[in-house]
Amino acid sequence: MFRKISGNQSGFSLVEVMLVSAIMVIIVMGMAEIFVGQAKSQKSAQSKANALQVQISIQSAASDPAAILRSSVL
């Protein structure tokens, strides 16, 4: 029923497994922070690009008086 435990066992101890697990959690958390930072940076860059596009559209519309007259409602 029970096997005799010999001094020549193979495998990892509980302490080794817990230590590696803790190190992996730290690495994964660091990578998650990097990904979140990149996502925020990408969102900010996209917002700036959208604002610039709106500015260009407004400037081009304002530089064409005929377009202003066509768009006004009397």
Steps between C-alpha positions, in 0.01 A plus 500: 500500500768751596823520310817540691646847442861480398754778530545510121177674396458700185275804456462841657433582861204714604733790584654492153160494330373789715815704432473454124127581515571825686767599247262425211225712659741794532606466136141476376396804704787700352401400149137591569608848612695543177200397290265732690744789454525431128120490467468836676771648279328369186165643611659839566671503161172409328318783681767748391476380140121537507526853641751593231269364230211708637723809504604444138137452395392820672788698349428374150130578537574848635737577213226438241232774526273321254489196726397719793215651297384157378494359853306785663129470555297812433 
